[in-house]
Each structure stands twice: as structure tokens, then as C-alpha cells.
């Protein structure tokens, strides 16, 4: 089973956005991290929501947490 760690406030904002748009269901897709032409792309969680009336909306993605990068940013700020 795939898993992903995301920032809770970002996840909450995404859920609130879908709820405000009266969406009833959501499809969550986990995409693995990748390296393409030497560039690192983190894993991400993608959202596609469905309304009770049959409407479908793409709510884009949230990148996975990158602890190594976050630690470096905190060191540079301190």
C-alpha cells in the first residue's frame, strides 16, 4: 500500500475548498516521487472531486513533505 505524508493545514484547505464547492466525493491519487532529467519531483497527492449532480472538478495536488529540504530551510533561516 502506498502512503504519503502531507502538511495538515494544506490538506484541510483542500477539503474546505471542495466542501465549499458542494462536492460530495473525492478520488485521491498518490503519485510517487520521480527524477526527470536530473530534476527531483516530490511525491504528491492529487484530488478529483465529484458533486451529487454528476459534476467533476480537478482540485490539483499537494506535494509530500520533504523532511531533508525542510530541515535545510530551517537551518538557513536560523
C-alpha positions as CSV (number, residue, x, y, z in Angstrom):
1,X,0.0,0.0,0.0
2,X,1.3,3.4,-0.9
3,X,1.4,6.2,1.7
4,X,2.3,9.8,1.7
5,X,2.8,12.5,4.3
6,X,1.4,15.9,3.7
7,X,1.0,19.1,5.7
8,X,-2.3,19.0,7.6
9,X,-3.1,22.7,7.1
10,X,-2.7,22.2,3.3
11,X,-4.9,19.2,3.4
12,X,-7.6,21.0,5.5
13,X,-7.6,23.9,3.0
14,X,-8.1,21.5,0.1
15,X,-11.0,19.7,1.9
16,X,-12.6,23.1,2.8
17,X,-12.4,24.2,-0.8
18,X,-14.1,21.0,-2.0
19,X,-16.8,21.3,0.7
20,X,-17.4,25.0,-0.2
21,X,-18.0,23.9,-3.8
22,X,-20.6,21.3,-2.6
23,X,-18.6,18.3,-3.7
24,X,-19.8,15.0,-2.2
25,X,-17.0,12.6,-3.1
26,X,-13.2,12.7,-3.7
27,X,-10.8,10.5,-5.6
28,X,-7.3,10.6,-4.1
29,X,-4.3,9.6,-6.2
30,X,-0.8,9.2,-4.8
31,X,2.0,9.7,-7.3
32,X,5.5,8.6,-6.4
33,X,8.5,10.9,-6.4
34,X,10.5,11.0,-9.6
35,X,13.7,12.2,-11.1
36,X,13.4,13.5,-14.6
37,X,16.4,14.9,-16.5
38,X,18.2,15.3,-13.2
39,X,15.4,17.3,-11.5
40,X,13.8,15.8,-8.4
41,X,10.0,16.0,-8.2
42,X,8.4,15.0,-4.8
43,X,5.6,12.6,-4.4
44,X,2.2,14.3,-4.4
45,X,-1.4,13.7,-3.5
46,X,-3.9,14.6,-6.3
47,X,-7.6,15.4,-5.7
48,X,-10.5,15.0,-8.1
49,X,-13.9,15.7,-6.6
50,X,-17.4,14.8,-7.7
51,X,-20.7,16.5,-6.9
52,X,-24.0,14.8,-6.3
53,X,-25.2,16.2,-9.6
54,X,-22.5,14.4,-11.5
55,X,-20.1,17.4,-11.9
56,X,-16.4,16.6,-11.7
57,X,-13.7,19.1,-10.7
58,X,-9.9,18.9,-10.6
59,X,-8.5,20.3,-7.3
60,X,-4.9,19.9,-8.2
61,X,-2.3,18.4,-5.8
62,X,-0.4,18.7,-2.6
63,X,3.3,17.9,-2.5
64,X,4.6,15.4,0.0
65,X,6.6,16.7,2.9
66,X,10.3,16.7,2.2
67,X,12.0,16.5,5.6
68,X,15.5,16.9,4.3
69,X,14.6,20.1,2.4
70,X,12.6,21.4,5.3
71,X,15.5,20.9,7.7
72,X,17.9,22.8,5.4
73,X,15.4,25.7,5.1
74,X,15.1,25.9,8.9
75,X,18.9,25.9,9.3
76,X,19.3,28.6,6.7
77,X,16.6,30.8,8.5
78,X,18.3,30.3,11.9
